[in-house]
Amino acid sequence: MHGRAGREQTEGNVIIQTYNPESFPIECAKEQDYLKFYEQEIKLRSVLKYPPFCDIIKLEVSGLSQTEVKRTITSIYENLLKKKSKNMYIYPPMPSPVSKIKNKYRWRIIIKCILGNNVITEINDAIDKIKTNASISVDINPNNMN
């Protein structure tokens, strides 16, 4: 019995299934060139203000009534705009990529900023002012954006 691919004396094989085999990450993986991938990715993340150059906050509202969900997320957005920090970019509300799960509508706001106590306070203040039956969740640097 041998270990995982490439960890024993015999070489292993890796199979990658993709719609885009010419993509930069796949090419770097084929070439086993981590440094080339890292250098390109870190430049891109810097330009787009992605982690580690900023934090991303996903604020999501979900509920059975689409009208209530839209009203709630819009109110939170308006509250955030009134007191936002100068280095805080707030994207307008929009339906989540998977906009309905188990009969619950889902809308979200994406915020890019450097996370600090002031940002946490601003988000809490924006949410605390809302009276709603919808659920509100905040995810800091989420693993996925669904």
VEXDREN-2710 file (C-alpha; in Angstrom, 1 decimal):
% VEXDREN-2710
k/r/px/py/pz
1/MET/0.0/0.0/0.0
2/HIS/1.3/3.4/-0.9
3/GLY/0.6/6.9/0.6
4/ARG/-1.1/9.7/-1.2
5/ALA/0.1/10.8/-4.6
6/GLY/3.8/11.6/-4.7
7/ARG/4.5/10.9/-1.0
8/GLU/6.1/7.5/-1.4
9/GLN/8.8/6.2/-3.7
10/THR/6.5/5.8/-6.7
11/GLU/5.1/8.9/-8.4
12/GLY/1.4/9.6/-8.1
13/ASN/-1.0/11.1/-10.6
14/VAL/-3.4/14.0/-10.0
15/ILE/-6.5/14.5/-12.2
16/ILE/-8.1/17.9/-12.3
17/GLN/-11.4/18.4/-13.9
18/THR/-12.0/21.9/-15.2
19/TYR/-13.9/23.9/-17.8
20/ASN/-10.9/26.2/-18.2
21/PRO/-7.7/24.1/-18.4
22/GLU/-5.7/27.2/-19.6
23/SER/-6.5/29.2/-16.6
24/PHE/-3.6/30.8/-14.7
25/PRO/-4.0/28.7/-11.5
26/ILE/-4.3/25.4/-13.4
27/GLU/-1.2/26.3/-15.5
28/CYS/0.8/27.1/-12.3
29/ALA/-0.4/23.9/-10.7
30/LYS/0.7/21.9/-13.7
31/GLU/4.1/23.6/-13.6
32/GLN/4.3/23.2/-9.8
33/ASP/5.2/26.9/-9.7
34/TYR/3.8/28.2/-6.4
35/LEU/5.9/31.4/-6.4
36/LYS/4.6/32.4/-9.9
37/PHE/1.0/31.9/-8.7
38/TYR/1.6/33.7/-5.4
39/GLU/3.2/36.7/-7.0
40/GLN/0.4/37.1/-9.5
41/GLU/-2.4/36.4/-6.9
42/ILE/-1.0/38.9/-4.3
43/LYS/-0.8/41.7/-6.9
44/LEU/-4.4/41.0/-8.0
45/ARG/-5.6/41.0/-4.4
46/SER/-3.8/44.2/-3.7
47/VAL/-5.4/46.0/-6.7
48/LEU/-8.9/44.6/-5.9
49/LYS/-8.6/45.3/-2.2
50/TYR/-9.1/41.6/-1.2
51/PRO/-7.6/39.9/1.9
52/PRO/-5.0/40.2/3.2
53/PHE/-5.1/43.9/2.1
54/CYS/-8.6/44.5/3.6
55/ASP/-11.4/42.5/5.2
56/ILE/-14.6/41.5/3.5
57/ILE/-17.8/41.5/5.5
58/LYS/-21.0/39.8/4.2
59/LEU/-24.1/41.1/5.8
60/GLU/-27.1/38.9/4.9
61/VAL/-30.8/39.2/5.6
62/SER/-33.1/36.2/5.1
63/GLY/-36.8/35.6/5.7
64/LEU/-40.1/34.2/4.3
65/SER/-41.3/37.6/3.0
66/GLN/-39.3/39.0/0.1
67/THR/-40.7/42.4/0.7
68/GLU/-39.6/42.3/4.4
69/VAL/-36.1/41.1/3.4
70/LYS/-35.7/43.9/0.9
71/ARG/-37.0/46.5/3.3
72/THR/-34.7/45.3/6.0
73/ILE/-31.5/45.1/3.9
74/THR/-32.3/48.5/2.3
75/SER/-32.7/50.1/5.8
76/ILE/-29.5/48.6/7.0
77/TYR/-27.7/49.9/3.9
78/GLU/-29.1/53.4/4.4
79/ASN/-28.0/53.4/8.0
80/LEU/-24.5/52.2/7.1
81/LEU/-24.1/55.0/4.5
82/LYS/-25.0/57.7/7.1
83/LYS/-22.1/56.9/9.4
84/LYS/-19.6/54.9/7.3
85/SER/-15.9/55.3/7.8
86/LYS/-13.9/56.9/5.0
87/ASN/-12.0/53.7/4.2
88/MET/-15.2/51.6/4.1
89/TYR/-16.6/50.6/0.8
90/ILE/-20.2/49.4/0.9
91/TYR/-21.7/47.6/-2.1
92/PRO/-25.5/48.2/-2.6
93/PRO/-27.9/45.4/-1.5
94/MET/-28.5/42.6/-3.9
95/PRO/-30.0/39.1/-3.9
96/SER/-27.5/36.5/-2.7
97/PRO/-26.2/34.2/-5.5
98/VAL/-28.5/31.5/-4.2
99/SER/-31.4/33.9/-3.5
100/LYS/-33.8/31.4/-2.0
101/ILE/-33.2/28.4/0.3
102/LYS/-36.0/26.5/2.0
103/ASN/-38.6/29.1/1.1
104/LYS/-36.4/31.9/2.6
105/TYR/-35.4/34.8/0.5
106/ARG/-31.8/36.0/0.9
107/TRP/-30.3/39.4/0.2
108/ARG/-26.8/40.7/1.1
109/ILE/-24.5/43.7/1.4
110/ILE/-20.8/43.3/0.9
111/ILE/-18.5/45.6/2.8
112/LYS/-14.7/46.0/2.2
113/CYS/-12.7/47.7/4.9
114/ILE/-10.0/47.3/7.5
115/LEU/-11.8/45.7/10.4
116/GLY/-11.6/47.5/13.7
117/ASN/-13.8/48.4/16.6
118/ASN/-15.2/51.4/14.8
119/VAL/-16.4/49.2/11.9
120/ILE/-18.0/46.7/14.3
121/THR/-19.7/49.5/16.1
122/GLU/-21.0/51.1/12.8
123/ILE/-22.5/47.7/11.7
124/ASN/-24.0/47.0/15.1
125/ASP/-25.6/50.5/15.2
126/ALA/-27.0/50.1/11.7
127/ILE/-28.6/46.7/12.6
128/ASP/-29.8/47.7/16.0
129/LYS/-32.0/50.5/14.6
130/ILE/-34.0/48.0/12.5
131/LYS/-37.2/46.4/13.6
132/THR/-37.8/43.2/11.5
133/ASN/-38.9/39.6/11.6
134/ALA/-36.2/38.7/9.1
135/SER/-32.9/37.1/10.2
136/ILE/-29.7/39.1/10.0
137/SER/-26.3/37.6/9.9
138/VAL/-22.8/39.0/9.6
139/ASP/-19.9/37.0/8.3
140/ILE/-16.3/38.4/8.5
141/ASN/-14.0/37.2/5.7
142/PRO/-16.4/34.4/4.6
143/ASN/-15.1/31.2/3.1
144/ASN/-17.6/31.5/0.3
145/MET/-19.8/34.3/-1.0
146/ASN/-23.0/32.2/-1.5
END
